[in-house]
Amino acid sequence: HGLTYSGHPVAAAVAVANLKLLRDEGIVERVKHDTGPYFQALMRETFARHPIVGEVHGHGMVASLQLAESPAERRRFANGGDVGTICRDFCFNGNLVMRATGDRMLLSPPLVISRQEIDELVSKAKKAVDATAQQLGLS
């Protein structure tokens, strides 16, 4: 072989086993028809009228929240990166890994997540965004 990971037989065997698991347990189909739509609907419902959320985007098991100073006007924070960092810190303190990219908060839970776990994840995200709004005096 030419490189450490390139075409390594063990890595290839693991990849094939993973693909078999995805197929046999119907994981992709479950995301497509059940947990993905559920996650997206719950995110939109939860953050639709939040005082610092301008937009909710996503598909399947990926979602983003754009933090905005004035959601109705789609006016973004002048210090978007700072706001994202504040929110990210509240997420981490609440045992939620949510990535901040400027003023966008990104969620990408595992494909095997259950509806109950989605409920918990979105609840933790809401608590973090609420705490961010409160710290900014916008709640």
Secondary structure, DSSP 8 states (H G I E B T S, - for coil): --SSSTT-HHHHHHHHHHHHHHHHTTHHHHIIIIIHHHHHHHHHHHHTT-TTEEEEEEETTEEEEEEEEEGGGTEE-TTHHHHHHHHHHHHHHTT---EEETTEEEE---TT--HHHHHHHHHHHHHHHHHHHHHTT--
